[in-house]
Amino acid sequence: MDLLLILPVLLFSVVVHEVAHAWQALREGDATARDLGRITLNPIPHLDPVGSIVVPLLLHFFGGGIIFGWAKPVPVNPRNYRDYRAGDIRVSLAGIVANLGLVILCAAGLLLLRIAGSVAGAATLAGAPAAMLTYGIFINLILAWFNLIPLPPLDGSHVLKHLLPPRLTHRYQSFGRYGITILFLCMIFFPAAPATLLAPVQIVFRWILGLVAG
């Protein structure tokens, strides 16, 4: 039952993340993603068979409670940005901002359910809607935090590369082809790494639930 609730929330969250990148790229002057039909909440153009389906399923069954995934990155051409440096940073951070926005919306939804439950005489949040909103908070916190990691090709790397001396930028970006592999190898050979990495997420998640619960 949990998986049936988690997967739609995860899929929607990663789609919104990619749409935010595409939308911001268009605002910066690059229509590449728009012309390829990627500014849409229809999940089909965004689906990555591995990142959207296989990895979340494996993590659900073998990941010790950790759930994560991704959609196909939207294609952008930074050379079309009116301001390359600022545009690249804003486009990269747009997905993170979108996920944090979903955290706020899910928390607001949970709060409304609590208020409605109080009016109706129910003391606790229960049922599929409350569960999906709770998963929405947790999943989007993970997506936002994970993408802030300055490891190419994650979003945070696009910010860090503009802060590095020019002679180091190309060498830093060259890690992009290995970044995700390195991350997953760390998770395999250092099982405690995911829990350590996600400790701030757990703290913020519990804080939000505490606020919602009143």
C-alpha positions, 0 to 999 in steps of 0.5 A: 500500500505504501508503494502505491502512495509513494510512487505517484508522489515521487513521480509528480515531484521529479516531474515538477522539478524538471518542469521548473528547470525548463520553465526557468530556461525559457525565461532566461531566453532558451526555448530548447526544452519548450520546443521539445515538449518538456514544459508539461506536467504529463509525466510521459515525456519526463520518464526515465526508466531507471531513475523514475521506476527501477531505482525507487523500487529497489530503494523501497525494498532494499534501501532501508527506508530511503526513497529517491528517484529522478526524471530525464534531465531537460535539455537546455542550451546555456549559450541562449541565456541572456546572462550565461552565469546568472541564467545557469545558476537560476535554471539550476536552482529552479528545480530545488525551489520547486521542490521546496514549494511542494514541501510548503504546499504539502505541509499546508495540505496536512494542516488543513486536514488537521483543522478539518479533522478537529472540526469533524471531531477526529483527533488524528491525521489518517488515511491515504491523503494524509499519507501522500502529503506526508510522503510529499514533504519527505520526498521533496525535502530529499530531492531539494537537499540531494540536488544541492550536493555540489557533485556534477551533474547535480544542480548544486554543481552548476552553482559551485562551478561559477565560484571556482577559478576558470582553470579548475572549472573544466576539470570539475565539470569532467566529473559529471560522467562519474558523479552519480556512479560515485554517489551510488558506490558510496551508498553501497560501500558505506551503508551509513552514508545515506543516513548521515547525508539525510540527517538534516532532512530528518530534522526539518521533516520532524520539525514540519510535522511538529508544526502541522500537528500543533 
